[in-house]
Amino acid sequence: AGARSWNDLPAQAVKYVRYIEELIGAPVALLSTSPEREDTILVTDPFQD
């Protein structure tokens, strides 16, 4: 099963996501760790100002 929270992710995965954010110049809002819906992590709320 995939990770279900940001804190469940390995340090290397967090580092990779932060690198992608820097590369594209935008924050990652959702992160899926498997095909299952419940394995989707809300990194930042895209609807919050």
SVG drawing of the C-alpha trace seen along z (x, -y; Angstrom):
<svg xmlns="http://www.w3.org/2000/svg" viewBox="-11 -34 27 36">
<polyline fill="none" stroke="black" stroke-width="0.4" points="0.0,0.0 1.1,-3.6 1.8,-6.3 -1.4,-8.0 0.1,-11.2 3.0,-13.5 4.7,-12.2 4.5,-8.6 6.7,-9.5 10.4,-8.6 12.8,-11.6 14.0,-11.0 10.4,-11.2 9.8,-14.5 13.1,-15.8 12.0,-14.8 8.6,-16.5 10.3,-19.7 12.7,-19.5 9.8,-19.2 8.1,-22.2 11.3,-24.2 11.7,-23.0 8.2,-23.9 7.8,-27.0 4.6,-25.9 3.5,-24.0 2.4,-20.4 -1.2,-20.2 -1.9,-16.5 0.4,-13.5 -0.8,-9.9 1.3,-7.0 -0.8,-4.2 -3.7,-3.8 -6.0,-3.7 -8.0,-6.8 -7.3,-6.6 -3.5,-6.8 -3.8,-10.4 -2.1,-12.9 -3.3,-16.5 0.0,-18.4 -1.4,-21.9 -5.1,-22.9 -5.5,-24.3 -8.6,-26.2 -7.1,-28.0 -5.8,-31.5"/>
</svg>
